[in-house]
C-alpha cells in the first residue's frame, strides 16, 4: 500500500477484504483451467479489495468492513422481488420530521440525530423507516388507509465521537388496512412470512434462527395485576426479570430438539428471589408486587416451554392462579377487567400462530403431533421456534401496544452444532404493530371531514410493519463464505485427490476467497488483444456503445466497480510521474478473473478486424456438469449480430446443465433437424448442413468417440442455427425447394472464388484444383470442401430434383470465420456450354435477382 493514495477508511476496508483471502494462495490449481487461472486468485483478491476501498471512500458507511457492494445490491434486489410479490409498492417518505414535543426525554430519544433549521425548528433524521411513514399515514387519512408499501433506504444514528452520524441500510415492509372486518392476525402473519422469505436469501440449509415474540400490552397488563408501580425504573427491572428467567434458554437447544433443563426448580426459585430482592432495594419495587410476580412465574413459567402454544397455555394457567388470589381478596372490578384483557391478548397470539401454520410457517421444534405437517414451501426458511419473551421491548417504542417480534440469527449457526453463546446472536429484523404511533401523529379536531363546524375523527387503521437490517444479511453472507473457506481448507487436506475430480479449479478458488461471489450485472468485458490497455480504448468504446444501444450491459474501461485493482498495477515512476495503464493482465488472465467473477463474455477487439470486416472475437464462459466455470470457445462475430448473440447465449451460459440435460438438448436438436430434412411433396422445408474441416467433413452422423467430437458437434449445430436464421423466408416449401449448406473455416473471399470457379467449370473437384494453384496453403481445406460439396449434391440434390428437373435447388456455402453466406443454384439441366468430358450431371450457376434460373 505504500504507493497507493487512499483515505484511512478506504485502506481499512481494503485491509479487511484482503484479510479474508489470506488462505487463497494455498488453493491448488489443476485441470485444463490451470494456465488460465495462474495468479487469478491474487487478481480476484485485489479486485475485491479495490471494490471495498471504493465503496468505503465514497459512501463512508462502515456497516460491514471490506464488503463487496455487489453483495449489497443483490440482497436489495432480492428483497425488492419479495416485497413486490406481496403486492407492495415502493413509497418513500419525507426525510425529516419535526421533533415530537410530547415524547419523554428517556432512552427512547437516545441516538436520535437532531438538526435545526434556519428558523429554529428542531428536525429529526430518520432512525428507522417506520416513524416517518407512520406520520404520513396519520396525517394522510383515507388516502393512506389501504396499502402495502416497501422502501429501502438509509437510517441515521448519533455518532459516539460526534461529527457525521452513523448510517445503516434498512428495508421496510408495511401493511396498512382500515377495514376491521379483516382479521388483523392475517396481516401480522403475512409480515412474519415475509421475514421467513428474507432469511431464505442466505441460501444455507443448516441456518439456525428463531423468532422471538411478545405482546407489549399483555406484558403491561401482567405487571398491572401484579401491582407493579407505574414508573419506568421498577417496570424495567421487572422486564429484565421476565427476559432473564422466564424465557427458554436458547443454549439448551440442539439439532435434535430442546434438551432437558438441567437447572432444578429450587435453583430457579432462589435466583428469582435474589433478583426480586435487588429490584426491591435498588429499583423501587414494592414487596407486594415482588410476591405476586413470584406467584405468577412459579406456576410453570420458570421458564416457559419452548413450544409457543404450550408457553401460552402455561401463562394462561399462571394468570388463572393469580386471579384466584384476587377473588379471595375481593379486589375492585376494574382490576378484574384486566384479566379479561389478558385473555383477549392470549387469544390474539394463539390466532396468529394458527394463521402462520395455515400459511406454511411451521417451526422445527414446535410441531403439533396431532396434526399432519404442512407442505414444505421452498421459498421460506422455517425458524427453529417461536420463543415467548414478555420482557422484550423496542427502545424507540415504535412497535408498541400489541405484537412485537424479532428475527434472531445465530451467527455460529451457519455451521451450527449445539451450544450457542450469547455473543453470536444477531437481530436481522424486527416488526409488529404500530397503531399507537400512528395515533400519536393523528391531528385533532375536524380532521378527515368536509365539514368544519363540528368535531370529527377518522379511525386509526391497523398498521403492521417489518424492518430488515440489510447489513446483518450481508454480514451473514460473509460468515457463510468464511465457513465454506474453512471447510474447503479442512477437506482439501484429507480429500485433495478426490475433490480434484469432483469440483473445478474455479469453484475451489471462489471458496478459498472467503467472499460471497455473486453474478455481476455486467455481461461483457470489451478488451483488446493485450487485455485492458489504453491503446485501443476508442475502438472498445465503439463496440461497447453498440452493445449498450441493444440493452446489453458491457464495460470497456478498467474500473474498480468491475475488475480492476491499483494494488497490482503500478502507474507511477519513482519520481511520481504517472504512466499510462499498460494492461498488466494478459487476455487469458483477464478471462480467468472474469470466470471467477461470473462474467460470461469477453469481447476481443482487434482494430484491423473491426475496421476491415466489422467483426470482433467473442469468448464465451461455459458451465460444466457441476455448474462451475470453464474456459469457453472463441468465435468471430459480426458487429451487427454481436448483441443478439450475447443475448441469446447469455441465458444458456448462466444456466447449470447436467449431462442428462445436454443429451436431451442434443436429442431435441437432432429430432428437429430430422423433421426439417423430411421436406418436399407436401412436407415442411428441410435444411441439410455439412461442415468441412481441414481433413474431413461432418454431417448429422454420430460423432461419439471421434477426437474432438464435442467441438465438432457444436460447430455443426451453430451452422445449422445460422442457416435456419439466414434461410428464414428464403426457402419456398411449396415449390419443393430445400436448403443445402456446406460450412467451412475458409475465409469468405476464398469460398466465393470457389463458388465462382465451380459455376464456370461445372465441377467441384476442378474448381478446387484451380483455386489451389493460386492459394496453395488452403489445399487440404479446399479439397475437403469440394468432396463435401459433391457428397451433398449427390445424396440430396438428385433426390430433390428427380421429380421435376426444371426446379433449381439452392446450395449455400458458409464461412464460419466471417459468418457470411454465398449461394449457387443446382439445376436438373445444364445451363451454358461446358466441355463434354467435364460436363457434370448437374450444372451450376450463380443466382441473379433478375432471373431465378441463373441467366444473367
Secondary structure, 3 states (H helix, E strand, C coil): CCCCCCCHHHHHHHHHHHHHCCCHHHCCCCCCCCCCCCCHHHHHHHHHHHHHHHHHHHHCCCCCCCCCHHHHHHHHHHHHHHHHHCCCEECCCCCEEECCCCCCCCHHHCCCCEEECCCCCEEEECCCCCHHHHHHHHHHHHHHCEEEEEEEEEEEECCCCCCCCEEEEEEEEEEEECCCCCCHHHHHHHHHHHHHHHHHHHCCCCCCEEEEEEEHHHHHHHHHHCCCCCCHHHHHHHHHHHHHHHCCCHHHEECCEECCCCCCHHHHHHHHHHHHHHHHHHCCCCHHHHHHHHHHHCCCCCCCCCCHHHHHHHHHHHHHHHHHHHHHHCCCHHHHHHHHHHHHHHHHHHHHHHHHHHCCCCCCCCCCCCCCCCCCCCCCCCCCCEEECCCCCCCCCCCCCCEEEEEEEEHHHHHCCCCCCHHHEEEEEEEEECHHHHHHHCCCCECCCCCCCCCECCCCCEEEEEEEEHHHHHHHHHHHHHHHHHHHHHHHHHCHHHHHHHCCHHHHHHHHHCCCCCCCCCCEEEEECCECCCCCHHHHHHHHHHHHHCCCCEECCCCCCCCCCCCCCCCECCCCCECCCCCCCCHHHHHHHHHHCCCCEEEEECHHHHHHHCEEEEEECEECCCCCEECCCEEEEEHHHHHHHHHHHHHHHCCCCCHHHHHHHHHHHHHHHHHHHCCECCECCCEEEEEECCCCEECCCCCCCCCCHHHHHHHHHHHHHHHHHHHCCCCCCCCCCCEEEEEECCCHHHHHHHHHHHHHHCCHHHHHHHHHHHCHHHHHHHHHHHHHHHHHHHHHHHHHHCCCCCCCEEEEEEECCCCEEEEEEECCCCCCCCCCCCCCCCCEEECCCCCCCCCC
